Amino acid sequence: GALTHLAFGVVANVDALVSGRGEIRWTPDGVTSDGVFRTSGANLAAAFGPVSNLSGKIRFTDLLGLVTAPGQSVSIGEVNPGLPVTNGVLRYHLLPNQQVAIEGGEWPFASGRLTLDPTILDLGAAKPRYLTFRVSGMDAAAFLQGFDFENINATGVFDGVLPIVFD
């Protein structure tokens, strides 16, 4: 129940097996907690589109507060915000108050690279989330092969910036 509430509006339809270990310690000085959890091949529906084959390990420095150290990463088999992007890596860490620090992300894309700029996402508030993707070395012909267009051809290598708002 508690995790479902925290994830509401961020992810849904999660199909994953999670394994790991967490510890909560009560002492006269207070409560501390930590833990490490892993998943492999997870599928889910995210606010920005379906995600498949997500795998990674997360190390909590505050399990009760859902806070991690910097440098967490997950591999993503495919994410599809309207155009499938495959074989990526996302680096992040969880901050207090349901915030996620995106440290960056990278995917191969149409013979080039798609990268995600660092940002902070507030998952605890119903407000727009801003992400900036950068495309470098994208081959126009390879990009168009991802669609079922007839009679459309393009050539050239492109670089650009894709600011996206998810709300």
C-alpha positions in Angstrom: 0.0 0.0 0.0 2.6 2.6 1.0 4.8 2.2 -2.1 1.8 2.1 -4.4 0.7 5.4 -3.0 4.2 6.9 -3.5 4.3 5.7 -7.1 0.8 6.8 -8.0 0.9 8.9 -11.1 4.5 8.0 -11.8 4.4 4.3 -12.6 1.6 1.7 -13.0 1.1 -1.9 -14.1 4.5 -2.9 -12.7 5.5 -6.5 -13.6 8.7 -7.2 -11.7 10.4 -9.5 -9.2 12.4 -7.5 -6.6 14.9 -9.2 -4.2 17.1 -7.7 -1.5 17.5 -6.9 2.1 16.7 -4.0 4.3 17.6 -3.2 7.9 15.9 -0.9 10.3 17.8 -0.1 13.6 16.2 1.5 16.7 18.6 2.9 19.2 18.3 5.5 22.0 19.8 7.9 19.5 17.1 7.4 16.9 16.1 5.2 14.0 18.4 4.4 11.0 17.7 2.2 8.0 19.4 1.0 4.8 19.1 -1.7 2.2 19.9 -3.0 -1.2 17.3 -4.3 -3.7 17.6 -5.7 -7.2 15.3 -6.3 -10.1 15.9 -7.8 -13.6 13.6 -7.6 -16.6 10.9 -5.4 -15.0 8.1 -4.0 -17.2 6.0 -1.0 -16.3 3.9 1.9 -17.5 5.5 5.2 -16.7 4.1 8.7 -17.1 6.2 9.1 -20.3 5.4 5.7 -21.9 5.9 2.0 -21.5 9.2 0.7 -20.1 10.4 -2.9 -20.7 13.3 -5.0 -19.5 14.4 -2.5 -16.7 17.2 -4.0 -14.6 19.3 -2.7 -11.8 20.3 -2.5 -8.1 19.3 0.3 -5.8 21.2 1.0 -2.5 19.2 3.0 0.0 21.0 5.0 2.6 17.6 5.8 4.3 15.2 3.0 3.6 12.3 4.4 5.5 12.8 7.8 3.8 13.4 6.2 0.4 16.7 8.1 0.0 19.8 6.7 -1.9 23.4 7.6 -2.4 24.3 9.3 -5.7 25.4 7.1 -8.6 22.5 4.6 -8.8 21.8 3.3 -12.3 19.4 1.1 -14.2 19.6 -0.4 -17.7 16.5 0.0 -19.8 15.8 -2.4 -22.6 13.2 -0.2 -24.2 11.3 3.0 -23.3 8.6 4.3 -25.7 7.4 7.9 -25.3 6.0 7.7 -28.8 9.2 6.4 -30.5 10.9 3.3 -29.2 14.4 4.0 -27.7 16.4 0.9 -26.7 19.4 -0.3 -24.7 19.8 2.7 -22.4 21.3 3.5 -19.0 19.8 6.0 -16.6 21.8 7.3 -13.6 19.9 8.8 -10.7 19.5 9.1 -7.0 16.5 9.4 -4.7 16.3 12.5 -2.5 14.1 13.2 0.5 10.5 14.3 0.0 9.8 12.1 -3.0 12.3 13.8 -5.3 14.5 12.1 -7.9 17.8 13.6 -9.0 18.4 12.5 -12.6 22.1 12.5 -13.1 21.8 11.7 -16.8 20.9 9.0 -19.3 22.2 7.7 -22.6 20.8 5.6 -25.4 22.0 4.7 -28.9 19.7 6.5 -31.3 19.5 6.2 -35.1 23.3 5.7 -35.5 23.9 8.5 -33.0 23.3 9.1 -29.3 20.4 10.4 -27.2 21.3 11.8 -23.8 19.2 13.1 -21.0 20.4 16.2 -19.1 20.5 16.2 -15.3 17.4 17.5 -13.5 15.4 17.1 -10.3 11.9 15.6 -10.6 9.4 16.2 -7.8 7.3 13.0 -7.7 5.4 14.1 -4.6 3.5 16.9 -6.4 1.1 16.9 -9.3 2.9 19.3 -11.5 4.7 19.2 -14.9 8.0 17.4 -15.1 10.6 18.9 -17.5 13.2 16.7 -19.2 15.8 17.8 -21.8 17.1 15.3 -24.3 20.0 15.9 -26.6 20.5 14.2 -29.9 23.9 13.9 -31.5 25.0 12.3 -34.7 21.5 11.1 -35.6 21.4 9.7 -39.1 18.2 10.9 -40.8 17.8 7.8 -43.0 18.3 5.5 -39.9 15.7 7.5 -38.0 13.1 7.3 -40.7 13.6 3.5 -40.9 11.9 3.4 -37.5 8.6 4.5 -39.0 6.4 2.9 -41.7 6.6 5.8 -44.1 6.5 5.3 -47.8 7.9 7.8 -50.2 9.8 9.7 -47.5 13.5 9.8 -47.7 16.1 11.9 -45.9 19.8 12.1 -45.6 22.2 13.9 -43.3 23.4 13.8 -39.7 21.6 15.9 -37.1 22.2 17.2 -33.7 19.5 18.9 -31.6 17.8 19.6 -28.3 14.4 18.1 -27.4 12.8 19.7 -24.3 9.8 17.6 -23.2 7.2 18.3 -20.6 5.2 15.4 -19.0 2.2 16.5 -17.1 
